[in-house]
Amino acid sequence: MTKRAYHNYWVYILTNKPKGTLYIGVTGGLDDRMERHVLGEGSCFTAKYKLKQLVYFEEFQYINDAIAREKQLKNWHRQWKINLIEKDNPTWKNLWQPLDPEIEDSAKPIKFRVTAGGVTSVLANVGLF
């Protein structure tokens, strides 16, 4: 098997409403992780507070950099986190937008790809949606 030259790791922030409860996480697959959060399976904390809105994310090539950034953000004051979100996402728009609006609270799985330009369905790109 060929070793990949580039890996994607993500630090992300979820909320339940603008300036609501914040959750900071790190993952090697943002699409799969968001799918689990939306289905209420991401973590006990995110399920308890219904944190399903992706309001901020950063991409890293190396997991050590992503983990260091996650720890840094977790140690920030709440207002600093809000300022970080509002710098790039002033309206607190959910950056995770399924093509099927009914998917958000259903158990129907769907695959997505998060890019700097937004979220697109991987399956939509091959004509399945």
Secondary structure, DSSP 8 states (H G I E B T S, - for coil): ----S---EEEEEEESSTTS-EEEEEES-HHHHHHHHHTT-S-HHHHHTT--EEEEEEEESSHHHHHHHHHHHHHS-HHHHHHHHHHH-TT---S---SSGGGGGSS----EEEETTEEEEHHHHTT--
